[in-house]
């Protein structure tokens, strides 16, 4: 379920654990709302709470998953009503292939980038199976960006990605730096979690609004000066 024709850029608020935060993000203009559905992380949403946490929002819902078996990923994605499955683990290519036609969703593969070669390896492994790549910073022993900024050279990162895929930029973004990051990396989607929080899993609504406004302003610049 790709973005509608003519909708070039998007903003994603991730790590949502409360329905009020999801509604606030949508009201502020978020295009994607991300929910961590794999258990064991600081922002995990229990399976019993999925519908309640995502209630009454119409923005595209993103199921964030880490090394789930295909049948479990499909179940969780369906329960969320996901438009995107965002895969953060070391999923075998055959597991990713099993998800491709199992529901009305796109697949995004997250890549923690220590070196641009990490992007090339991911594209070789998953490029024919997914519609997008989420690019984030790397830290030893951490799954997900954990607020780590991407330090790789923009040209080398973008040059390694398929031109037709959706590029999602994440990791270390906040209202103060998202504009510059968008201008440097020229992604299709800007993604934030910890950068708009008062504490893990609780969003600061003023920061959410500020992030979306800053990202939108930078994306407008890209549209005017491609």
N, C-alpha and C positions, 0 to 999 in steps of 0.2 A: 504494500500500500504506500506507494511513493507520494511525495508532495504533489498537490495539484499542479497542472500545467500553469506556468506563469508565476508560481510561488517559488522563488529561487532560493531564499534563505530562511533559516529557522532558528529559534531559540529553545533550548531544553533546560528545564529545571529538574534535577535528578535527586535521588535519595529522599524522596517524599515518604513520610511516615504518618502524616496527619491529614485528614480530609480538609481541614480548614486551610492548610498550606497549599494543597492541590488546587482548591478553588481560587485561592488568592493568586496563585501563579497563572492560572487560566485567565482570570479576570484582567490580569496585568498584560496579557498578550502572549503567553508562552504557547509555542506550537507543539511541544512535546513535554510530557510529564513522565519522569522515570521513577520506577518502583523496584527496589532490590527484593527479589522474590526467593533467592537462595538464602537459606538460613545460616546463622553464625556470624553475621556482620553487624556492625553498629547501627546500620540503617535498614536492617532486614524487616520486611513486613511479613508477619505470619500468614500462612495460607488462609486461616479462618478470618483474617482481617482484610483480605485483598479487596473484596467488594465494598466494604465499609470505607476503606481509605481512599478508594478511587470513585466513590459515589458522586453522581451529579456533575461529572466533568466530561466535556465533549472533545477536548484536545486529544491528540494522538498519544496513546499510552505505550510506554516502553517497558517491557519486562527485562530487568537486568538479572542475568543468570550466570552462574559460575560452575562449569563442569557438571551440569545436570544431565542425567540420562535422557535420551530423546523423548521417551514417553512422559517423563516428569516435566521436561521443558514444555512440551505440547500441552499438558494438563494445566500448568501454571499460566502459560500464555493465553489459553482459552478462558481461564477463570478471570484474568485481568481484562479480557477483551483487547488484547495487545495489537497495536499496529506495527510494532517492531519488537523483535527479540534481539537483545544486546548481549553478546556472548563475551565473557571476560576471562574464561579459563583456558585450558589447553585442549579444547574439544577436538577429537579426531575428525578429519574431513568427512568421514562417512556419517558421523553423528550430525554434522552441520547439514549434509545433503538430505538426511532424513527429515530435517525441520523445514526444508525449503518449500515443500508443497503441502505441508501438513496443516496450514492455517492461513488466514488472510493477512499475513504479515510480511514485512521485509526483515532481512537479517543484517545486523551490523556486527562486525568483529572488532573488538577492542584490541589495540596494540600498545603495549607499554614500551616506549621508545628510549633505548639507551644509546642507540646508534641507528642511522638511517637504514642500515642493513636489516634491522628488525622489521621495518616496513616491507622491504622487498621479500623477505622470507614469508611474511604473512600473506602478501599478495599472491605469491607463488602457490601457497597452500590453500587459500580460501577465495582467491579472486573470482573464480568461476561460480562460486556458491553463494556469495553475499552481495547485497546491494550497497553496502557502505562500510567504511572503516572509521572507528573512533580512535583518535590519536591522542595519547596522553603521556605524561612524564613517567619516569621509572624510579622505583625505590626498592631496594632489596627486601624480599619477604612480604611485599604489599601487593594485594590484588586490587586493582583500581588506582586511580591517580593519587588519592590521599592528599590532595592539595599540592602535588608536586608539579611544578611548571615544566612544560616541554622546552628543552634547551637545544634540540637539534635544529639545524639550519632549515628554514622554511622551504627554500628551493629544492633541497635534497629530499625532504619529506614529500612535498607535493609531486616532485618528479617521479617518485616511486609508486604513486597511486594511480589506478586506472582512471582516465578522464571521465568516464561515465558513472563512476561510483560516487556516493554521497560521502563527503569528508566532514567528520564531526570532530571539533577541537575541544579538548577537555583538559583538566588538570591545572590547578593553581589559578583559575580565572576568578575575578571578582569585579565589582562595578568599576574599580579604578583602573584596571588593566585590560579589560576585555576589548575595548575599542582598538587599542594598539595591537593586541594579539590578532584580531580579525584582519586588520590592515596588513599585518606581516604574513599570516598564513593563508588568508583568503579562503576560509572554510565555507561549507554550505550550512553548517549548524554549529552554534556555540553552546557549550554544555557547562553547567555549574552545579555544584552540590555544596561543598563546605564553604565556598566563598560567599554564600548568602545565608549563613547560619549563625544563631546565637550559641548553639551547642549541637553536637551531632544529632541529626534527624529533626531538628526544630528550626524552621526557616524564619528569618527576620523579614517581615513583609516589606519594610521600606527598602531593604537591600535587594529583595527580589524585583521590586519595581525599578529600582535604579539600574540593576544589571540588564534587565530587558530593554530599558530605554537606551542605555549606552550601546548595547549590541545592535539595536535597530538603527541607531544613528550611524554606526560604522558600516553596517550592511547597506544603508542608503548611499553612503559614499562609494562603495564598490559598484553599486548599480549605476551611479552617475559617472564613475571613472573606472570602467572595467579593466 
